[in-house]
Amino acid sequence: MSDRKDDKLSYVRNRRYVLLCVSLILVAIIGLIYSVLNFHRGLLFLAAVEVFVFVFCIIMLLFVCLRSRFLSVACTIFVVMTFTFGVIASATEKADPTIFVWVGLGPLIAFFLLGARRGFFFSALIVPLCAILFINSHPNLPLVAYLNVIISILWIVALSMYYEITRANTEKALIEDIEERHQKEEELLVINQNLQDALDQIKTLRGLLPICSACKKIRNDKGYWEQIEGYISYRSEAEFSHGICPDCAKELYPEFYKEK
């Protein structure tokens, strides 16, 4: 049972490990591209933040590859970094209003890397803060723009949470089904082994047995005649106990035999 639990934990770790590595690579590339664009646009602070994100992702990627046992800590740090960038982007007045769409990455990464409970905690804490900062830093946008941005982010949070809960439940059901199948296979192996042990203990006699019509000895494969008891005992699990039948007793010991 411990091995199955370890297999389950290993599966979850591998899934999160791959997702974290892919996310780090993509965010690093995106951060590098946007740092160059924002530098040319004169948004030096935002460009510096994106350069920091790029360097941070590269360092995190190396750390995860070399120290994979700290995967849970690395996932948490990456989620915190993602949400921190979302807060900074939302609070930057000169940033393009469409930058708020990147806040939607936070819940996705949080739910997929940390699970439904911890992902919801980070999303419920940071997403409203980002929305407030965005509205405060971009006061001249029409109301419909705020509604569209906020509703879209909330929709992403809801879908991410629903997907993670559904995925976790499906994964749990599949693992339980696999464990049940393993248990049945182990039971079948035990039954098969017991049957094989029983078959190994069974010896059968086949074919014609050349037996003497007078003394009842049997001729073996080497041409020697041996007592029927020894022949059968050697080739089967049968054991003999000797007695005397009534006919033989009457013939051999008539003085001691009495008719019943």
FIVEXMI-297653 format. One record per residue: residue number from 1; residue in one letter; y, z, x of N, C-alpha, C in turn. Coordinates in pm, 1 decimal, always signed. Each point is the difference from the previous one (the first is absolute). Layout:
NUM_A_Y_Z_X_Y_Z_X_Y_Z_X
...
END
This chain:
1_M_-121.3_+0.0_+83.6_+121.3_+0.0_-83.6_+125.4_+0.0_+86.4
2_S_-9.5_+71.7_+115.7_+113.4_+5.1_+91.3_+28.6_-137.8_+57.5
3_D_-106.9_-76.6_+29.8_+19.1_-134.6_+54.1_+71.3_-89.8_-100.2
4_R_-32.9_+14.5_-130.3_+66.0_-82.4_-101.5_+147.3_+36.8_-12.9
5_K_+29.5_+128.7_+8.4_+139.4_+44.5_-5.1_+76.6_-55.1_+119.3
6_D_-62.5_+0.6_+117.8_+64.3_-55.2_+118.4_+22.1_-149.6_-15.5
7_D_-96.7_-69.2_-61.7_+15.2_-143.9_-23.6_+117.6_-27.3_-93.5
8_K_+13.9_+83.3_-103.5_+110.7_-17.0_-94.3_+133.8_+21.2_+70.9
9_L_+10.7_+107.7_+79.3_+123.6_+26.2_+72.6_+28.8_-111.9_+99.6
10_S_-105.1_-51.7_+62.6_+17.5_-108.7_+94.9_+51.4_-125.3_-70.3
11_Y_-50.9_-27.2_-120.9_+46.3_-116.8_-75.8_+147.7_+14.1_-34.5
12_V_+39.0_+117.6_-49.4_+140.9_+23.1_-36.9_+89.2_-12.3_+122.7
13_R_-42.0_+57.1_+112.5_+78.7_-6.5_+123.4_+14.7_-143.8_+47.5
14_N_-107.9_-76.5_-5.2_+7.3_-139.3_+44.9_+94.2_-81.8_-86.9
15_R_-6.4_+24.6_-131.6_+88.5_-73.8_-91.3_+145.8_+32.8_+29.9
16_R_+31.0_+127.0_+17.6_+137.6_+39.3_+28.3_+42.4_-42.3_+140.2
17_Y_-95.1_-0.1_+91.3_+32.0_-42.2_+136.6_+43.6_-146.8_+2.5
18_V_-77.0_-84.4_-66.0_+34.0_-142.5_-3.8_+133.0_-21.7_-70.8
19_L_+19.3_+68.0_-113.6_+124.5_-16.1_-75.6_+119.6_+47.3_+80.4
20_L_-14.6_+112.0_+72.2_+110.9_+51.6_+79.9_+34.4_-96.7_+113.2
21_C_-100.9_-52.3_+68.3_+25.5_-92.5_+110.4_+68.7_-127.5_-49.3
22_V_-47.8_-54.1_-111.6_+62.4_-120.3_-55.8_+144.4_+28.5_-41.3
23_S_+22.6_+115.9_-64.2_+135.3_+36.3_-43.7_+93.2_+16.7_+120.0
24_L_-48.4_+63.2_+105.9_+83.5_+19.3_+119.2_+39.1_-134.0_+61.3
25_I_-95.2_-91.5_+7.2_+29.3_-132.0_+58.2_+102.5_-75.3_-84.8
26_L_-20.3_-0.3_-132.9_+91.5_-73.4_-88.2_+139.6_+61.7_+1.6
27_V_+8.1_+133.3_-9.0_+131.7_+65.1_-0.4_+70.8_-21.0_+133.4
28_A_-75.7_+1.2_+109.8_+61.5_-23.6_+131.1_+59.9_-140.7_+7.0
29_I_-74.0_-98.7_-48.5_+50.5_-138.7_+1.9_+122.6_-13.8_-89.9
30_I_-9.1_+57.7_-121.2_+113.4_-7.8_-93.3_+121.5_+71.9_+56.5
31_G_-23.4_+116.9_+60.9_+111.5_+75.0_+59.2_+67.8_-76.4_+111.4
32_L_-78.3_-68.3_+82.0_+58.0_-77.9_+109.7_+82.2_-116.8_-53.7
33_I_-51.6_-69.7_-99.2_+72.3_-114.9_-56.7_+132.1_+43.7_-63.3
34_Y_-6.5_+106.4_-82.1_+121.8_+43.0_-69.0_+99.5_+66.9_+94.6
35_S_-47.0_+56.4_+108.8_+94.6_+57.7_+96.8_+86.1_-109.8_+62.4
36_V_-62.5_-114.3_+27.4_+76.6_-113.5_+54.6_+97.9_-53.2_-104.4
37_L_-45.4_-14.4_-124.3_+87.9_-51.0_-105.7_+117.2_+94.8_-25.3
38_N_-26.6_+129.0_-8.4_+107.2_+96.6_-27.5_+93.3_+15.0_+119.8
39_F_-49.7_-22.8_+119.9_+88.0_+4.3_+117.2_+102.0_-114.3_-5.9
40_H_-47.4_-118.5_-39.0_+92.0_-114.0_-12.6_+94.0_+18.2_-117.7
41_R_-40.1_+75.1_-100.8_+87.3_+24.9_-115.8_+98.5_+113.0_+27.2
42_G_-13.4_+66.9_+110.8_+91.4_+109.0_+33.7_-43.5_+135.7_-51.4
43_L_-117.2_+9.4_-57.3_-50.7_+128.8_-48.0_-76.2_+67.8_+113.4
44_L_+76.4_+54.4_+95.5_-59.7_+51.1_+123.0_-86.4_+123.6_-25.2
45_F_+47.4_+86.1_-89.0_-78.0_+121.7_-26.4_-135.7_-34.1_-60.9
46_L_+3.0_-88.1_-99.0_-125.1_-39.2_-64.0_-89.6_-75.9_+98.1
47_A_+59.8_-82.3_+86.8_-77.6_-71.9_+101.3_-64.9_+98.4_+96.9
48_A_+76.0_+104.2_+36.5_-55.4_+100.6_+91.4_-117.0_+74.5_-65.1
49_V_+15.5_+29.9_-129.1_-109.2_+66.1_-71.2_-124.4_-88.0_-2.7
50_E_+20.0_-128.4_-21.4_-114.6_-91.9_-5.6_-63.2_-19.7_+137.2
51_V_+78.8_+5.3_+105.6_-57.5_-2.0_+135.0_-83.9_+125.3_+23.2
52_F_+53.8_+112.9_-46.5_-76.5_+124.6_+11.2_-131.2_-9.9_-77.5
53_V_+5.3_-59.3_-118.6_-121.8_-17.9_-79.7_-100.0_-85.7_+75.1
54_F_+47.4_-108.3_+62.3_-88.0_-87.2_+77.4_-67.6_+75.9_+113.7
55_V_+78.9_+72.0_+78.7_-55.5_+75.9_+113.0_-94.8_+108.8_-50.1
56_F_+41.9_+66.5_-105.7_-82.1_+107.1_-55.6_-135.9_-53.2_-45.6
57_C_-2.0_-113.4_-67.0_-125.9_-58.1_-48.6_-91.3_-39.6_+115.8
58_I_+57.1_-55.2_+107.4_-81.2_-36.7_+115.9_-62.7_+124.0_+63.2
59_I_+82.0_+105.1_+15.8_-52.6_+124.1_+58.2_-107.7_+60.4_-89.7
60_M_+24.8_-1.0_-130.7_-98.5_+53.4_-94.4_-129.1_-80.6_+3.7
61_L_+12.2_-131.6_+14.5_-119.2_-85.1_+4.5_-84.8_+33.3_+122.4
62_L_+65.3_+18.5_+114.3_-72.5_+37.4_+121.0_-61.5_+138.4_-14.6
63_F_+74.7_+90.3_-60.4_-50.0_+136.5_-19.0_-123.2_+1.2_-89.9
64_V_+4.4_-76.0_-109.3_-113.0_-4.1_-93.7_-122.6_-62.1_+66.5
65_C_+22.5_-105.3_+80.8_-112.8_-64.8_+66.6_-65.0_+90.9_+103.2
66_L_+82.0_+80.3_+68.1_-53.7_+87.3_+104.9_-44.5_+135.1_-52.7
67_R_+62.5_+46.7_-107.4_-30.2_+133.0_-54.2_-32.8_-12.3_-149.1
68_S_-107.0_-67.4_-29.7_-32.9_-26.1_-140.4_-37.3_+127.2_-75.7
69_R_-35.6_+107.6_+72.0_-36.5_+123.6_-70.3_+120.5_+65.2_-67.5
70_F_+121.5_-41.1_+39.8_+121.1_+52.0_-62.9_+50.7_-97.0_-106.7
71_L_-92.5_-68.7_-65.5_+38.4_-103.2_-96.5_+79.3_+59.2_-116.2
72_S_-42.9_+114.5_-52.2_+68.6_+60.6_-114.5_+145.1_+34.0_+34.7
73_V_+20.7_+55.0_+118.5_+136.7_+32.8_+44.3_+81.4_-127.6_+15.8
74_A_-61.2_-102.7_+57.8_+71.0_-126.2_+19.6_+39.3_-62.9_-133.0
75_C_-87.7_+7.2_-99.6_+32.7_-54.5_-132.6_+119.7_+72.2_-60.7
76_T_-1.0_+132.9_+10.9_+110.9_+78.6_-55.7_+131.5_-32.7_+70.1
77_I_-3.4_-11.4_+132.6_+121.4_-32.2_+75.8_+52.9_-138.2_-37.8
78_F_-90.8_-94.3_-16.3_+42.9_-135.8_-35.1_+62.7_-3.7_-139.1
79_V_-57.4_+74.7_-94.0_+57.6_+5.3_-134.5_+138.5_+63.3_+4.3
80_V_+14.4_+107.9_+75.3_+130.4_+65.4_+12.9_+101.0_-95.5_+62.0
81_M_-41.5_-74.9_+102.9_+89.0_-96.7_+63.2_+41.6_-108.6_-98.5
82_T_-95.3_-47.5_-79.0_+30.8_-105.8_-97.1_+102.2_+46.8_-102.4
83_F_-22.6_+119.6_-53.6_+94.6_+52.4_-99.0_+135.8_+32.2_+63.2
84_T_-1.7_+45.8_+125.9_+126.9_+28.7_+67.9_+83.3_-127.1_+16.4
85_F_-66.0_-108.3_+36.1_+70.7_-127.6_+9.5_+52.8_-42.4_-136.1
86_G_-78.3_+25.4_-105.5_+47.2_-32.4_-134.3_+124.4_+79.6_-37.2
87_V_+3.1_+127.3_+39.1_+118.6_+84.1_-27.4_+121.6_-53.2_+75.1
88_I_-18.5_-33.1_+128.6_+112.5_-51.1_+80.6_+50.0_-133.0_-55.8
89_A_-93.5_-89.0_-35.5_+39.4_-130.0_-54.2_+73.3_+15.9_-132.6
90_S_-45.2_+94.2_-82.3_+64.5_+20.3_-130.3_+140.1_+57.9_+14.9
91_A_+21.1_+79.2_+105.3_+129.6_+66.6_+17.7_+100.5_-85.5_+77.9
92_T_-42.7_-113.7_+54.2_+89.2_-85.0_+78.8_+84.4_-86.9_-93.1
93_E_+129.9_+17.5_+5.0_+88.7_-68.4_-94.1_+5.0_-150.7_+25.4
94_K_+0.5_-39.5_+125.2_+14.8_-141.7_+32.3_-131.3_-78.2_-9.0
95_A_-106.9_+68.7_-25.0_-128.5_-69.4_-10.6_-3.8_-83.0_-127.4
96_D_-72.6_-109.9_+6.3_-14.7_-84.9_-118.0_-70.6_+78.7_-110.9
97_P_+43.5_-13.4_-124.0_-63.8_+75.5_-109.3_-149.7_-25.6_-14.1
98_T_-43.8_-119.5_+40.0_-143.0_-30.0_-14.3_-86.6_+80.8_+95.6
99_I_+63.5_+72.0_+92.9_-79.2_+78.6_+94.5_-77.3_+111.8_-69.9
100_F_+46.0_+34.7_-119.4_-65.5_+109.6_-72.3_-143.2_-36.7_-39.4
101_V_-29.5_-129.4_-4.8_-136.8_-38.0_-37.9_-101.2_+51.2_+101.9
102_W_+44.8_+22.4_+125.3_-90.6_+50.5_+101.7_-40.9_+144.5_-25.7
103_V_+75.9_+67.0_-83.4_-38.1_+137.9_-36.1_-134.2_-1.5_-72.7
104_G_-29.7_-111.7_-65.6_-127.7_-10.7_-70.0_-120.4_+3.6_+91.9
105_L_+20.7_-28.8_+130.2_-111.4_+10.1_+94.2_-44.7_+144.4_+18.7
106_G_+94.7_+91.3_-13.7_-32.7_+141.7_+21.7_-113.4_+50.5_-87.4
107_P_+10.8_-14.2_-132.9_-109.7_+46.2_-85.8_-131.6_-70.6_+26.7
108_L_+5.3_-129.9_+24.4_-123.7_-73.4_+28.6_-71.1_+58.3_+121.8
109_I_+76.1_+16.7_+108.6_-58.6_+52.6_+122.6_-45.6_+144.6_-19.6
110_A_+81.1_+78.4_-72.6_-33.2_+141.6_-19.1_-129.0_+17.2_-79.3
111_F_-14.1_-74.9_-109.5_-120.8_+13.8_-82.2_-124.2_-49.4_+74.6
112_F_+11.8_-110.8_+70.5_-117.4_-59.1_+63.5_-42.5_+76.7_+124.4
113_L_+95.1_+60.9_+70.7_-33.5_+72.2_+122.6_-27.3_+148.1_-22.8
114_L_+64.5_+59.9_-98.0_-11.3_+145.1_-20.0_-77.9_+38.5_-124.3
115_G_-29.4_-94.2_-87.9_-69.5_+33.8_-123.0_+97.4_+21.2_-114.2
116_A_-53.7_+17.2_-120.0_+83.9_+7.5_-120.2_+87.8_+124.4_-1.4
117_R_-55.6_+115.7_+36.0_+76.5_+125.2_-12.5_+114.8_+6.1_+98.4
118_R_-28.6_-18.5_+127.7_+105.9_+6.5_+100.7_+95.2_-119.4_-11.7
119_G_-54.4_-115.6_-38.7_+86.3_-115.5_-18.6_+101.6_+22.1_-111.6
120_F_-45.8_+62.1_-109.1_+91.5_+27.9_-110.6_+106.3_+102.3_+41.5
121_F_-39.9_+97.4_+83.1_+96.8_+100.4_+46.1_+114.0_-66.2_+77.2
122_F_-34.8_-85.7_+96.1_+103.6_-66.2_+78.9_+83.1_-94.5_-85.9
123_S_-65.0_-72.7_-88.7_+73.1_-96.0_-84.0_+95.1_+70.5_-95.4
124_A_-47.9_+106.6_-64.7_+84.7_+74.2_-93.8_+116.8_+67.3_+70.2
125_L_-16.2_+29.2_+129.4_+106.9_+66.7_+74.1_+103.0_-98.7_+55.3
126_I_-45.0_-113.4_+51.2_+88.1_-88.6_+75.1_+58.2_-112.5_-85.1
127_V_-79.6_-58.3_-90.6_+48.4_-114.6_-77.7_+124.2_+35.3_-83.1
128_P_+2.7_+111.7_-73.5_+124.9_+34.3_-71.1_+118.0_+20.5_+94.4
129_L_-26.3_+58.3_+118.9_+107.3_+18.2_+97.6_+54.2_-134.5_+46.1
130_C_-89.0_-94.2_+26.4_+44.1_-134.2_+41.1_+80.5_-67.6_-110.5
131_A_-42.5_+17.9_-125.1_+73.0_-60.7_-111.9_+140.4_+57.3_-10.4
132_I_+12.9_+132.0_+15.1_+132.6_+63.5_-8.3_+89.6_-47.4_+114.1
133_L_-56.7_-5.0_+121.4_+78.9_-45.3_+115.4_+40.4_-145.9_-14.1
134_F_-89.2_-81.8_-54.4_+30.8_-141.7_-17.2_+113.4_-19.6_-100.7
135_I_-6.2_+71.0_-110.7_+105.8_-10.9_-101.8_+132.3_+49.2_+56.4
136_N_-5.6_+105.3_+80.4_+123.0_+55.5_+57.0_+60.2_-92.5_+106.8
137_S_-84.4_-67.3_+76.0_+50.6_-86.7_+107.3_+36.2_-139.9_-49.7
138_H_-42.5_-35.8_-120.0_+32.5_-131.4_-57.5_+55.4_+20.8_-142.0
139_P_+122.1_+55.4_-10.0_+53.0_+35.7_-132.6_+50.5_-118.4_-82.5
140_N_+13.5_-115.2_+62.8_+60.7_-113.7_-69.8_-101.7_-94.7_-62.9
141_L_-126.0_+31.3_+6.1_-100.9_-87.5_-61.0_-0.7_+19.1_-150.9
142_P_-37.1_-102.6_-75.0_-8.7_+15.1_-145.6_-114.8_+93.7_-37.0
143_L_+12.7_+55.0_-119.7_-99.2_+97.0_-45.7_-140.3_-60.5_-5.8
144_V_-7.1_-127.3_-39.6_-131.4_-62.4_-12.3_-69.1_-8.5_+136.2
145_A_+78.5_-12.5_+108.1_-59.7_-5.9_+134.2_-65.5_+133.6_+34.1
146_Y_+69.9_+109.7_-32.0_-58.8_+132.8_+24.0_-127.9_+17.6_-81.3
147_L_+5.7_-40.3_-125.3_-117.6_+16.1_-86.2_-118.4_-81.7_+51.2
148_N_+28.4_-123.7_+41.5_-108.2_-85.4_+50.1_-63.9_+58.4_+126.5
149_V_+84.3_+48.1_+89.4_-50.5_+55.1_+125.7_-81.9_+126.6_-25.5
150_I_+55.7_+90.4_-78.9_-67.1_+127.7_-24.5_-130.2_-20.4_-78.0
151_I_+4.9_-84.3_-103.4_-120.8_-23.3_-80.3_-109.3_-67.0_+83.8
152_S_+39.7_-93.4_+84.3_-99.8_-68.2_+83.5_-66.6_+97.3_+96.7
153_I_+79.0_+91.3_+58.6_-57.5_+97.6_+92.9_-92.9_+96.3_-73.9
154_L_+44.7_+46.7_-116.1_-85.3_+89.7_-79.1_-128.4_-69.4_-42.3
155_W_+10.9_-127.6_-30.8_-118.9_-77.6_-38.2_-97.5_-10.9_+117.1
156_I_+56.5_-21.5_+119.2_-84.2_-5.8_+119.7_-69.1_+133.9_+24.0
157_V_+73.2_+108.7_-18.2_-59.1_+133.2_+17.2_-115.0_+21.2_-98.8
158_A_+24.1_-34.8_-126.5_-102.8_+20.2_-102.5_-124.5_-84.0_+28.8
159_L_+21.8_-127.7_+34.7_-114.3_-87.8_+29.1_-75.2_+47.0_+124.0
160_S_+73.5_+43.6_+101.3_-65.0_+47.1_+122.6_-85.0_+123.5_-27.8
161_M_+53.3_+90.4_-78.8_-74.3_+121.3_-32.6_-123.2_-32.8_-84.0
162_Y_+17.7_-87.7_-99.1_-113.6_-38.1_-84.3_-108.7_-68.6_+82.9
163_Y_+41.7_-89.8_+89.5_-97.5_-70.2_+83.0_-75.0_+97.7_+90.7
164_E_+72.7_+92.8_+60.0_-64.8_+94.6_+91.8_-97.2_+91.0_-73.3
165_I_+38.1_+47.7_-118.4_-90.4_+85.8_-77.9_-123.5_-79.4_-42.7
166_T_+21.7_-122.6_-47.2_-113.4_-83.6_-41.0_-90.5_-31.5_+118.1
167_R_+61.0_-33.8_+113.1_-79.1_-30.6_+119.5_-80.9_+120.7_+45.3
168_A_+64.0_+118.2_-1.2_-68.9_+121.2_+43.4_-117.4_+33.1_-92.7
169_N_+21.6_-13.5_-131.0_-108.4_+28.4_-95.3_-114.6_-100.8_+15.4
170_T_+35.6_-127.6_+17.1_-103.4_-101.7_+19.6_-76.6_+24.3_+128.4
171_E_+72.0_+32.7_+104.5_-63.8_+29.5_+129.1_-92.3_+120.4_-11.0
172_K_+43.5_+102.8_-71.0_-83.0_+118.8_-18.9_-126.8_-33.0_-77.2
173_A_+14.8_-82.1_-106.4_-117.3_-37.6_-79.9_-98.0_-82.7_+82.5
174_L_+51.7_-91.6_+81.9_-87.4_-81.9_+83.8_-72.9_+85.7_+102.8
175_I_+71.2_+93.8_+59.7_-62.7_+86.0_+101.1_-107.4_+87.5_-63.9
176_E_+27.8_+53.7_-120.2_-101.2_+80.0_-69.9_-122.2_-84.5_-34.8
177_D_+23.7_-126.3_-41.4_-112.0_-87.9_-31.2_-83.0_-29.4_+125.3
178_I_+68.7_-21.1_+112.2_-70.8_-26.0_+125.7_-79.5_+123.6_+42.2
179_E_+59.8_+119.1_-15.9_-69.6_+123.4_+34.8_-124.0_+18.3_-87.0
180_E_+13.8_-31.8_-129.2_-115.3_+11.8_-89.9_-110.3_-97.5_+40.1
181_R_+41.1_-121.9_+38.5_-99.8_-97.9_+44.2_-68.7_+45.9_+128.6
182_H_+79.6_+57.7_+91.6_-59.2_+51.2_+123.7_-100.6_+111.8_-28.8
183_Q_+35.7_+86.7_-95.3_-89.2_+110.0_-35.1_-131.1_-52.7_-58.6
184_K_+10.8_-100.4_-88.0_-120.5_-58.6_-58.0_-84.4_-70.3_+106.4
185_E_+67.3_-66.1_+93.5_-73.4_-65.8_+107.5_-74.7_+102.1_+85.6
186_E_+65.5_+113.9_+26.6_-66.4_+104.4_+77.4_-120.4_+56.0_-75.5
187_E_+15.7_+17.9_-131.7_-112.7_+48.1_-79.1_-115.3_-101.2_+1.4
188_L_+33.1_-129.1_-10.6_-103.8_-103.1_+5.1_-68.2_-2.9_+136.3
189_L_+77.9_+21.8_+106.3_-59.4_+2.8_+133.2_-98.7_+115.9_+13.0
190_V_+36.8_+115.6_-57.5_-90.8_+115.7_+4.1_-127.4_-29.4_-78.2
191_I_+16.9_-59.6_-118.5_-117.8_-34.0_-81.7_-88.2_-101.8_+72.0
192_N_+62.7_-102.2_+57.6_-76.9_-100.4_+72.9_-71.9_+59.7_+120.1
193_Q_+67.2_+94.0_+67.4_-63.8_+63.9_+114.0_-119.4_+83.5_-42.9
194_N_+15.8_+69.9_-112.8_-111.9_+79.2_-52.7_-117.3_-90.3_-38.5
195_L_+32.2_-112.9_-63.6_-106.1_-94.1_-35.1_-68.0_-57.5_+123.9
196_Q_+80.7_-29.4_+102.1_-57.8_-53.7_+122.6_-89.4_+102.5_+68.5
197_D_+44.9_+127.0_-1.7_-83.4_+105.6_+57.1_-131.5_+12.5_-75.2
198_A_+8.3_-11.8_-134.8_-122.2_+8.2_-79.9_-92.8_-117.4_+28.7
199_L_+59.4_-119.7_+16.5_-81.4_-117.0_+30.5_-64.1_+10.4_+138.2
200_D_+74.5_+58.6_+92.9_-55.1_+15.9_+134.5_-120.6_+93.3_+1.7
201_Q_-4.3_+93.0_-96.4_-109.9_+95.2_-5.9_-120.5_-53.8_-77.2
202_I_+19.5_-113.1_-66.0_-108.3_-57.0_-80.7_-72.8_-107.0_+80.6
203_K_-127.4_+13.9_+11.7_-81.9_-101.3_+65.9_-101.6_-50.4_-101.5
204_T_-15.2_-129.1_-8.8_-90.1_-58.6_-98.9_-113.7_-73.5_+68.3
205_L_-111.4_-8.5_-69.0_-116.5_-74.4_+46.8_-8.5_-130.2_-77.3
206_R_-13.0_-112.1_+72.2_-5.3_-130.3_-64.1_-119.2_-79.1_+55.0
207_G_-44.2_-95.6_-81.1_-104.8_-90.9_+43.7_-139.9_+52.2_-29.7
208_L_-100.8_-71.8_+51.4_-140.7_+37.1_-19.8_-42.3_+102.1_+103.9
209_L_-72.1_+102.4_-44.0_-51.0_+102.6_+89.7_-150.4_-19.1_+16.4
210_P_-46.1_-34.9_+119.2_-145.6_-12.6_+21.8_-63.1_+139.5_+7.3
211_I_-78.1_+37.1_-99.7_-57.4_+133.0_-9.6_-153.1_-11.6_-4.1
212_C_-64.1_+91.1_+67.2_-146.8_+3.1_+1.4_-51.0_+47.9_-134.9
213_S_-92.8_-75.8_-56.7_-51.8_+36.9_-132.1_-91.7_+122.0_+5.7
214_A_-43.0_+36.9_+119.1_-89.9_+115.3_+12.1_+75.3_+128.3_+36.0
215_C_+63.8_-2.4_+121.0_+68.2_+123.2_+45.1_+146.6_+5.8_-36.5
216_K_+52.5_-109.2_-53.1_+140.6_-8.5_-45.7_+100.9_+4.5_+113.4
217_K_-40.9_-30.4_+123.5_+97.4_-11.9_+106.8_+77.4_-131.9_-14.2
218_I_+118.1_-1.6_+57.5_+86.0_-117.9_-9.6_+19.1_-57.1_+140.2
219_R_-10.0_-132.7_+9.2_+21.7_-65.5_+128.6_+149.2_-25.0_+19.0
220_N_+55.8_+51.8_+111.5_+143.4_-15.3_+26.5_+31.1_-134.0_+62.9
221_D_+128.0_-19.2_+36.9_+43.2_-128.4_+54.4_-63.4_-31.7_+134.9
222_K_-43.4_+101.3_+71.7_-60.8_-20.9_+131.5_-151.6_-19.0_-7.2
223_G_-53.2_+6.5_-120.6_-143.2_-23.0_-18.1_-85.0_+125.3_+2.4
224_Y_+62.4_+114.8_+13.6_-73.8_+125.9_+1.5_-11.8_+54.2_-142.3
225_W_-110.5_+69.8_-22.5_-21.1_+61.8_-130.9_+44.3_+146.1_+6.7
226_E_+79.2_+39.8_-95.6_+46.5_+138.0_-3.1_-10.2_+56.1_-141.0
227_Q_+0.5_+133.6_-4.6_-12.3_+66.2_-128.9_+117.0_-40.9_-90.4
228_I_-31.1_-9.3_-127.2_+103.0_-42.6_-96.3_+117.9_+95.6_-4.2
229_E_-28.9_+131.3_+21.6_+109.1_+97.4_-1.9_+98.7_-24.9_+114.9
230_G_-56.3_-24.0_+120.3_+87.6_-24.9_+114.4_+77.3_-129.8_-12.7
231_Y_-66.3_-102.8_-53.2_+65.5_-129.6_-15.5_+119.6_+9.6_-94.1
232_I_-19.8_+62.4_-114.5_+108.1_+9.8_-100.2_+109.3_+95.3_+47.0
233_S_-39.3_+112.8_+61.5_+100.5_+96.7_+45.3_+91.4_-59.9_+106.1
234_Y_-57.9_-84.5_+88.5_+79.8_-58.3_+107.0_+101.5_-101.4_-52.7
235_R_-32.7_-64.6_-109.3_+82.2_-108.1_-53.0_+79.6_+39.0_-124.3
236_S_-0.1_+124.0_-38.2_+76.4_+45.4_-115.9_+36.0_+146.3_+20.5
237_E_+68.0_+55.0_-99.6_+37.9_+140.3_+4.2_-102.1_+88.1_-71.6
238_A_-111.1_-58.2_-37.2_-101.3_+75.7_-74.1_-74.2_+95.9_+93.2
239_E_-33.1_+116.4_-53.8_-80.1_+99.1_+69.8_-124.1_+31.5_-83.8
240_F_-109.6_+28.0_+67.7_-127.7_+21.7_-69.9_-38.1_+147.0_+5.5
241_S_-53.2_+46.0_-111.4_-66.6_+131.8_-5.5_-141.7_-24.6_-51.7
242_H_-97.5_+58.9_+64.3_-139.2_-32.2_-30.6_-58.3_+94.9_-103.2
243_G_-79.2_-57.2_-84.1_-75.7_+74.1_-100.2_-131.0_-73.6_-26.9
244_I_-68.7_+30.5_-106.9_-125.2_-67.0_-33.4_-5.2_-21.4_-150.2
245_C_-37.4_-122.4_-36.5_-3.6_-32.6_-142.1_-128.7_+54.9_-63.3
246_P_-7.5_+12.3_-131.0_-118.8_+56.0_-65.8_-127.5_-78.9_+28.1
247_D_+8.4_-133.1_+3.8_-120.1_-80.5_+24.8_-58.0_+27.9_+138.2
248_C_+87.8_+2.5_+100.6_-46.9_+26.9_+136.3_-51.7_+143.2_+12.5
249_A_+67.6_+92.4_-66.4_-46.1_+139.4_+5.5_-138.1_+14.6_-61.6
250_K_-24.4_-70.3_-108.6_-130.3_+6.0_-65.8_-108.3_-61.4_+87.2
251_E_+37.3_-109.9_+72.6_-98.8_-67.5_+83.4_-27.4_+75.6_+129.1
252_L_+106.6_+53.3_+61.2_-15.7_+65.7_+129.5_-39.0_+146.9_-10.1
253_Y_+49.9_+64.7_-100.7_-28.2_+143.4_-14.6_-49.0_+29.0_-140.1
254_P_-118.5_-49.6_-33.0_-48.7_+20.4_-137.6_-28.0_+147.0_-32.0
255_E_-34.7_+76.4_+105.0_-31.1_+140.2_-26.7_+123.9_+81.9_-35.5
256_F_+116.8_-47.1_+43.5_+123.1_+73.3_-31.0_+79.1_-60.5_-117.0
257_Y_-37.9_-121.0_-39.9_+78.5_-69.2_-103.3_-57.4_+32.6_-136.5
258_K_+82.5_+35.8_-87.8_-39.6_+27.8_-137.7_+80.7_-90.1_-93.2
259_E_-70.5_-53.0_-97.8_+67.0_-83.2_-99.0_+91.1_+87.8_-85.7
260_K_+119.3_-52.3_-24.0_+94.1_+70.4_-87.4_-23.8_-43.2_-142.9
END
